[in-house]
Amino acid sequence: MVFCSEPTPPSCILEDGTFADDLDREMCKGAVTDYLADAEDFQTCLNGAGAAVFAEAEAVVGQYHCKAGDESACP
C-alpha cells in the first residue's frame, strides 16, 4: 500500500497581518515555493496510488472470473 503525505501550508501564510519586512516576505515566498513542490509531489503520489488500487481491483476481477471457470482469465 502506498502512503501519500499531504503537505502542510507554510506557517507564514497562516499568521495574521502582513510581512514585517522584505526578508520576512522573501522567506515566506521560499516556503510557499517549497509547499507548491510538495503539493505537486502529493498529487503525483495520489495518482500513483489510485492507479495501484485500480490495478489491484482488475486483478481481483480476473481472479473471480478464473474461479468462475473462465480459463482465459487465469494466469
N, C-alpha and C positions, 0 to 999 in steps of 0.2 A: 504494500500500500504506500502511496506517495503522500508525504506531508508537505503542504504549502504554507509558508509563514507569511501572514498578512502584515505588511509594513505599518508602522505607527507614524502618523503625521509628526513632523518636527515640532518640538515644544514651542519654538519661537512663533509658530502660527497660532498656537492655542492660547498664547498670552494676550491679555488686553492691551490696548494702546498701540502707539506707533513705535518705530525703532528709535532707540536712544541716540544713535549716531550712524555714520556711514559704515563703520566697522561692524556694528550690530546688524545692519541691513545686509551687508555682504556675507556675513557668517550665516545668516538665515537663508540667503539665496543659495549658498552652497548646500545647506541642509535640505532645502526644497529640491535641488537638482539630484541629490543622493536619493531622496524619497521617491522621486519620479522614476529613477532607475530601478529601485526596489519594487515599485508598483508594477513596472513592466515585467520584471522577473517573476513576480507573484502571478500575473496574468498568464505568462508562459507556463508556469508550473500548473496552474489550474487547467489550462488547455490540455497539457500532457496527462494530467490525472484523469480528466474527462475521457480522453482517448483510451487510456488504460482500462477504465471502467467499461467502456463500450466494447473493447476487445474481449474482456473477460465475459461480458454478457453474451457476446456472439459465441464464444467457446462453450458456455453453458447450454445455449440453444442447440449447438451442434451435438453435444453430449446427450441431450434429451432425444434428439432425432435418432442418434445411433442406438440408444437404448430402446427406442420405439421400433427398431427394426430397419431403419433406413441406413443400409450399409454404406451408402455414398457419403454419409455424414461422419463415418467412423475414421479415426486417424490411421 
